[in-house]
Structures are given as C-alpha cells and as structure tokens.
C-alpha cells in the first residue's frame, strides 16, 4: 500500500533519518531535474546525429562527449531519490510531463543555432539544479546537495564550451 500519492509502496520503502515531507520535496525536485536531464540528453544526441557543416567533426565529437556526461548523471540522480525512499521516473510519458527543457523536432537546425540552443538549455539546467540544491539543503540532505554541486559545475562547463563554440571570429559577442 502507498503511504501517500508521492511516496513509495511499502515493499520499496527505504529507511532514512530525513523527515518524510523533506523526502517528498527533494524527490519531486530531483525527479524534475531527472526529466530535464533526459530531455537534454536526447536533444544533445539529436543535434549530434544531425550536425552538418564545416565544423562537423569538432561539433559532432563535442556533442557526443557532452551527451555521455549528461547521461551519466541519470543513474546518480535516480539512485539518490531511491536512497531517500522516494519514487523515480518510470516512463517517457512521465518525463514529458515533468520536463521544462523544450524538445526540438525541426527537420533542420543550423549548427550554430543547435549549439546556442544547447548552451541555453545547459544554463537552464544549472539554474534548475540550484533550485533543487536549495530544496535539498532546506531538507537537511547533504548528499544530494553535494551531488548537485558537481553536476552544476559540469553544466556550467558545457555552457561555457557551447558559448565559445558559437562566438564569432575576433570578438567576444555571442
């Protein structure tokens, strides 16, 4: 039997010293992040697969590297939720309901626009991670805040690389 709508069934309940209300808030915040991470992963792979142009090789390899890094965060985020006793995402449909990063289903996106869109999405993800960090901090969850701090740094690094790749020759403007 479920304890509440957001809680896990008793067979999956995991002991924690954190308050149930904090666990529910942290799980909700991290699940929203997890949905965004999956959305960003797929968009990064999409742009990796559909990259074209004179910088194809560099951009193709950079997006492949970034997508691997993004995907690597999914298991850590999901397992963090489970360690607290929360439920993780269960389907693509649930991801679609929770994601705040917009999909891009266009047939063709120019390379520079791809990189700019991914730059903005990574920047957005870092901001959402900061919000989840605040929720975890208020709930006394040091482990989640620690994980998020590393992931924020990674998202900022991806943002930086994408920004630099989109700069015009000879200037600082984006």
Backbone as numpy.savetxt, mean C-alpha at the origin, in Angstrom:
# Nx Ny Nz CAx CAy CAz Cx Cy Cz
-18.67 -18.58 16.37 -19.50 -17.38 16.37 -18.63 -16.14 16.37
-19.05 -15.14 15.67 -18.33 -13.87 15.66 -18.61 -13.09 16.93
-17.56 -12.36 17.40 -17.74 -11.47 18.55 -18.48 -10.21 18.10
-18.03 -9.63 17.01 -18.68 -8.45 16.40 -18.54 -8.59 14.90
-19.13 -7.67 14.18 -19.04 -7.70 12.72 -17.60 -7.65 12.24
-16.73 -6.86 12.90 -15.34 -6.70 12.47 -14.39 -7.70 13.11
-14.83 -8.44 14.10 -13.95 -9.36 14.80 -13.93 -10.72 14.11
-13.00 -11.54 14.50 -12.85 -12.86 13.91 -13.70 -13.89 14.64
-13.94 -15.00 13.98 -14.63 -16.10 14.63 -13.72 -16.65 15.71
-14.30 -17.28 16.71 -13.52 -17.73 17.86 -12.39 -18.67 17.47
-12.57 -19.46 16.44 -11.52 -20.39 16.01 -10.27 -19.67 15.48
-10.42 -18.42 15.06 -9.29 -17.65 14.55 -8.82 -16.57 15.52
-9.46 -16.50 16.68 -9.11 -15.47 17.64 -7.67 -15.64 18.10
-6.94 -14.55 18.13 -5.53 -14.55 18.53 -5.40 -13.72 19.80
-4.73 -14.25 20.82 -4.61 -13.47 22.07 -3.70 -12.26 21.90
-4.09 -11.16 22.50 -3.29 -9.93 22.51 -3.59 -9.17 23.79
-2.65 -8.35 24.21 -2.88 -7.53 25.39 -3.52 -6.19 25.03
-3.69 -5.93 23.72 -4.32 -4.68 23.29 -5.83 -4.76 23.49
-6.44 -3.62 23.72 -7.89 -3.55 23.88 -8.58 -3.91 22.56
-9.72 -4.59 22.64 -10.44 -5.00 21.44 -10.81 -3.81 20.55
-11.20 -2.70 21.16 -11.55 -1.51 20.37 -10.34 -1.02 19.57
-9.16 -1.07 20.18 -7.94 -0.66 19.48 -7.63 -1.64 18.35
-7.76 -2.93 18.62 -7.51 -3.95 17.59 -8.43 -3.72 16.40
-9.71 -3.47 16.66 -10.66 -3.25 15.57 -10.28 -2.03 14.72
-9.87 -0.95 15.38 -9.48 0.27 14.65 -8.20 0.05 13.86
-7.24 -0.59 14.48 -5.96 -0.85 13.81 -6.17 -1.79 12.62
-6.96 -2.85 12.83 -7.22 -3.80 11.74 -7.92 -3.10 10.58
-8.87 -2.24 10.86 -9.57 -1.51 9.79 -8.60 -0.60 9.04
-7.75 0.11 9.77 -6.80 1.02 9.13 -5.78 0.26 8.29
-5.28 -0.84 8.81 -4.27 -1.61 8.07 -4.91 -2.35 6.90
-6.15 -2.81 7.04 -6.83 -3.43 5.90 -7.03 -2.43 4.76
-7.36 -1.19 5.09 -7.49 -0.16 4.06 -6.14 0.06 3.36
-5.07 0.06 4.14 -3.72 0.16 3.55 -3.44 -1.04 2.65
-3.79 -2.21 3.14 -3.54 -3.43 2.38 -4.28 -3.38 1.04
-5.50 -2.86 1.04 -6.25 -2.71 -0.22 -5.51 -1.76 -1.16
-5.03 -0.65 -0.61 -4.27 0.30 -1.44 -2.96 -0.30 -1.94
-2.32 -1.09 -1.13 -1.07 -1.73 -1.55 -1.33 -2.69 -2.71
-2.40 -3.48 -2.61 -2.73 -4.38 -3.73 -3.08 -3.58 -4.99
-3.84 -2.49 -4.84 -4.20 -1.65 -5.99 -2.95 -1.03 -6.62
-2.04 -0.54 -5.78 -0.81 0.06 -6.29 0.09 -0.99 -6.93
0.14 -2.17 -6.35 0.94 -3.25 -6.93 0.45 -3.56 -8.35
-0.86 -3.75 -8.49 -1.39 -4.11 -9.80 -1.21 -2.97 -10.81
-1.40 -1.73 -10.37 -1.20 -0.59 -11.28 0.27 -0.50 -11.70
1.19 -0.71 -10.76 2.61 -0.67 -11.08 2.96 -1.77 -12.07
2.42 -2.96 -11.87 2.65 -4.06 -12.81 2.03 -3.74 -14.17
0.83 -3.20 -14.17 0.16 -2.81 -15.41 1.06 -1.86 -16.21
1.55 -0.82 -15.54 2.41 0.14 -16.23 3.74 -0.49 -16.64
4.26 -1.39 -15.84 5.47 -2.15 -16.18 5.26 -2.94 -17.48
4.12 -3.62 -17.56 3.82 -4.44 -18.74 3.55 -3.60 -19.98
3.03 -2.40 -19.80 2.61 -1.58 -20.94 3.52 -0.38 -21.19
4.69 -0.39 -20.60 5.65 0.69 -20.81 6.14 0.67 -22.26
6.42 1.86 -22.78 6.95 1.97 -24.14 7.85 3.21 -24.20
8.52 3.38 -25.31 9.29 4.59 -25.52 10.79 4.43 -25.35
11.48 5.56 -25.48 12.94 5.54 -25.52 13.58 5.16 -24.19
12.89 5.33 -23.07 13.43 4.93 -21.76 12.82 3.61 -21.29
12.31 2.83 -22.24 11.59 1.60 -21.91 12.34 0.73 -20.91
13.58 0.41 -21.23 14.32 -0.54 -20.38 14.45 -0.01 -18.96
14.87 1.21 -18.79 15.06 1.78 -17.45 13.74 1.81 -16.67
12.68 2.30 -17.31 11.39 2.41 -16.63 10.82 1.02 -16.35
10.93 0.13 -17.32 10.42 -1.24 -17.18 11.08 -1.92 -15.97
12.39 -1.79 -15.87 13.11 -2.41 -14.75 12.80 -1.72 -13.43
12.69 -0.40 -13.42 12.38 0.31 -12.20 10.99 -0.09 -11.68
10.02 -0.16 -12.56 8.66 -0.53 -12.13 8.59 -1.98 -11.69
9.39 -2.84 -12.28 9.44 -4.23 -11.84 10.00 -4.31 -10.42
11.08 -3.57 -10.18 11.68 -3.52 -8.85 10.69 -2.95 -7.83
10.01 -1.87 -8.20 9.06 -1.25 -7.28 7.86 -2.16 -7.01
7.38 -2.84 -8.03 6.23 -3.73 -7.80 6.61 -4.88 -6.86
7.82 -5.40 -7.00 8.27 -6.45 -6.08 8.30 -5.94 -4.64
8.80 -4.73 -4.46 8.87 -4.13 -3.12 7.47 -3.92 -2.56
6.57 -3.42 -3.38 5.20 -3.17 -2.93 4.53 -4.49 -2.54
4.65 -5.50 -3.39 4.03 -6.79 -3.10 4.57 -7.41 -1.81
5.85 -7.20 -1.55 6.48 -7.77 -0.35 5.85 -7.24 0.94
5.20 -6.10 0.88 4.57 -5.54 2.08 3.25 -6.21 2.41
2.62 -6.86 1.42 1.27 -7.39 1.64 1.23 -8.43 2.74
2.15 -9.36 2.74 2.12 -10.43 3.73 2.39 -9.88 5.13
3.31 -8.96 5.24 3.61 -8.38 6.55 2.41 -7.62 7.12
1.73 -6.86 6.27 0.55 -6.13 6.74 -0.57 -7.08 7.14
-0.84 -8.07 6.29 -1.91 -9.02 6.59 -1.59 -9.84 7.85
-0.36 -10.29 7.96 0.01 -11.07 9.15 -0.01 -10.21 10.41
0.28 -8.93 10.29 0.20 -8.04 11.45 -1.24 -7.97 11.96
-2.18 -7.86 11.04 -3.60 -7.84 11.43 -3.97 -9.13 12.15
-3.54 -10.25 11.61 -3.85 -11.55 12.23 -3.17 -11.70 13.60
-1.95 -11.21 13.75 -1.27 -11.29 15.05 -2.05 -10.57 16.13
-2.77 -9.53 15.72 -3.59 -8.77 16.66 -4.94 -9.44 16.91
-5.28 -10.42 16.09 -6.57 -11.09 16.22 -7.63 -10.54 15.30
-7.24 -9.72 14.32 -8.21 -9.17 13.38 -8.36 -10.02 12.13
-9.33 -9.68 11.32 -9.55 -10.32 10.01 -8.80 -9.54 8.95
-8.26 -10.25 7.97 -7.61 -9.61 6.84 -8.55 -9.62 5.63
-8.09 -8.97 4.58 -8.84 -8.98 3.33 -9.05 -10.41 2.85
-10.17 -10.63 2.20 -10.47 -11.98 1.74 -10.70 -12.08 0.23
-10.84 -10.94 -0.46 -11.18 -11.03 -1.88 -10.83 -9.76 -2.64
-10.83 -9.89 -3.96 -10.65 -8.74 -4.84 -11.80 -7.75 -4.63
-13.00 -8.28 -4.42 -14.15 -7.42 -4.18 -13.98 -6.57 -2.94
-13.43 -7.15 -1.89 -13.19 -6.39 -0.66 -12.12 -5.33 -0.89
-11.09 -5.66 -1.67 -10.07 -4.68 -2.02 -10.72 -3.51 -2.75
-11.58 -3.81 -3.71 -12.24 -2.77 -4.50 -13.07 -1.84 -3.61
-13.68 -2.39 -2.58 -14.49 -1.57 -1.67 -13.63 -0.66 -0.79
-12.44 -1.12 -0.43 -11.61 -0.39 0.53 -10.55 0.50 -0.10
-10.14 0.23 -1.33 -9.02 0.96 -1.92 -9.36 2.43 -2.14
-8.37 3.28 -1.89 -8.51 4.70 -2.21 -7.64 5.09 -3.39
-6.73 4.22 -3.78 -5.91 4.43 -4.98 -6.74 3.98 -6.17
-6.90 4.88 -7.11 -7.75 4.63 -8.28 -7.05 3.74 -9.30
-7.82 2.85 -9.90 -7.32 2.01 -10.99 -7.11 2.86 -12.23
-6.31 2.35 -13.15 -6.15 2.99 -14.45 -6.33 1.90 -15.50
-7.48 1.94 -16.18 -7.82 0.92 -17.18 -7.68 1.44 -18.62
-6.97 2.55 -18.79 -6.81 3.12 -20.13 -6.04 2.16 -21.02
-6.37 2.18 -22.32 -5.65 1.34 -23.29 -4.21 1.78 -23.45
-3.98 3.11 -23.38 -2.62 3.62 -23.53 -2.43 4.81 -22.60
-1.33 4.80 -21.88 -0.93 5.92 -21.04 0.51 6.25 -21.41
0.80 7.50 -21.77 2.19 7.87 -22.09 3.11 7.58 -20.90
4.34 7.17 -21.18 5.27 6.79 -20.11 5.41 7.83 -18.99
5.58 9.08 -19.34 5.76 10.10 -18.30 4.52 10.21 -17.43
3.33 10.09 -18.02 2.10 10.13 -17.25 1.98 8.92 -16.32
2.44 7.76 -16.79 2.46 6.57 -15.93 3.28 6.85 -14.67
4.48 7.36 -14.89 5.39 7.60 -13.77 4.83 8.66 -12.82
4.24 9.71 -13.37 3.65 10.77 -12.53 2.48 10.21 -11.71
1.65 9.40 -12.34 0.52 8.82 -11.63 1.01 7.91 -10.50
1.99 7.10 -10.78 2.55 6.23 -9.74 3.23 7.05 -8.64
3.89 8.13 -9.02 4.51 9.01 -8.02 3.43 9.53 -7.07
2.34 10.03 -7.62 1.26 10.56 -6.78 0.61 9.48 -5.94
0.47 8.28 -6.50 -0.12 7.17 -5.75 0.78 6.74 -4.59
2.09 6.69 -4.82 3.01 6.35 -3.73 3.01 7.42 -2.66
2.92 8.67 -3.06 2.83 9.78 -2.11 1.54 9.65 -1.28
0.45 9.33 -1.95 -0.83 9.11 -1.27 -0.73 7.94 -0.29
-0.08 6.86 -0.73 0.07 5.69 0.14 0.87 6.05 1.40
1.93 6.81 1.24 2.73 7.23 2.40 1.87 8.03 3.38
1.02 8.91 2.86 0.13 9.71 3.71 -0.87 8.81 4.43
-1.41 7.83 3.74 -2.36 6.90 4.37 -1.66 6.05 5.43
-0.41 5.71 5.18 0.37 4.95 6.16 0.59 5.78 7.41
0.81 7.06 7.25 0.98 7.94 8.41 -0.30 7.97 9.25
-1.45 8.00 8.57 -2.73 7.98 9.29 -2.90 6.66 10.06
-2.57 5.55 9.43 -2.66 4.25 10.09 -1.66 4.17 11.24
-0.49 4.77 11.06 0.52 4.82 12.12 -0.06 5.52 13.35
-0.76 6.62 13.12 -1.37 7.37 14.22 -2.42 6.52 14.95
-3.22 5.77 14.21 -4.23 4.88 14.81 -3.52 3.81 15.66
-2.48 3.21 15.10 -1.75 2.17 15.83 -1.07 2.74 17.07
-0.52 3.94 16.94 0.15 4.59 18.07 -0.85 4.86 19.20
-2.02 5.38 18.84 -3.05 5.65 19.85 -3.54 4.35 20.52
-3.48 3.26 19.76 -3.89 1.96 20.31 -2.80 1.24 21.07
-1.62 1.85 21.17 -0.51 1.23 21.89 0.18 0.12 21.14
0.03 0.08 19.83 0.59 -1.00 19.01 1.93 -0.58 18.41
2.98 -0.78 19.17 4.33 -0.39 18.77 4.81 -1.18 17.56
4.46 -2.45 17.48 4.94 -3.27 16.37 4.38 -2.79 15.02
3.10 -2.46 14.99 2.53 -1.96 13.74 3.13 -0.61 13.37
3.34 0.26 14.36 3.95 1.56 14.04 5.35 1.36 13.47
6.09 0.41 14.01 7.45 0.14 13.54 7.45 -0.35 12.09
6.57 -1.28 11.78 6.47 -1.79 10.41 6.11 -0.66 9.46
5.13 0.15 9.87 4.68 1.23 9.00 5.78 2.27 8.78
6.60 2.52 9.77 7.69 3.47 9.59 8.62 3.05 8.47
8.93 1.77 8.41 9.78 1.26 7.32 9.07 1.35 5.98
7.78 1.04 5.96 7.03 1.08 4.70 6.84 2.52 4.22
6.70 3.46 5.14 6.61 4.88 4.76 7.91 5.29 4.07
9.03 4.90 4.63 10.33 5.22 4.03 10.43 4.63 2.63
9.99 3.40 2.44 10.03 2.77 1.13 9.14 3.50 0.13
7.94 3.90 0.56 7.02 4.63 -0.32 7.60 5.98 -0.70
8.24 6.64 0.25 8.88 7.92 -0.04 10.04 7.75 -1.03
10.77 6.66 -0.91 11.87 6.40 -1.84 11.33 6.16 -3.25
10.24 5.38 -3.34 9.64 5.16 -4.66 9.15 6.49 -5.25
8.53 7.32 -4.41 8.05 8.63 -4.85 9.20 9.45 -5.40
10.30 9.47 -4.68 11.49 10.22 -5.09 12.01 9.72 -6.44
12.16 8.41 -6.60 12.68 7.86 -7.85 11.75 8.18 -9.02
10.45 8.06 -8.79 9.49 8.37 -9.85 9.52 9.86 -10.20
9.66 10.71 -9.19 9.78 12.15 -9.43 11.01 12.43 -10.29
12.14 11.89 -9.90 13.38 12.14 -10.63 13.28 11.63 -12.08
12.59 10.52 -12.28 12.45 9.96 -13.62 11.56 10.81 -14.51
10.71 11.65 -13.91 9.79 12.46 -14.71 10.26 13.90 -14.90
11.36 14.27 -14.26 11.85 15.66 -14.40 12.28 15.93 -15.82
12.10 17.18 -16.22 12.56 17.60 -17.55 14.07 17.80 -17.49
14.72 17.57 -18.58 16.17 17.76 -18.67 16.55 19.18 -18.27
17.56 19.33 -17.39 18.13 20.63 -17.06 17.34 21.47 -16.10
16.35 20.93 -15.43 15.56 21.74 -14.50 15.05 20.95 -13.33
14.59 21.64 -12.33 14.03 20.98 -11.16 12.52 20.81 -11.25
11.91 21.39 -12.27 10.46 21.29 -12.38 10.06 19.86 -12.73
8.89 19.49 -12.29 8.39 18.14 -12.55 7.54 18.14 -13.80
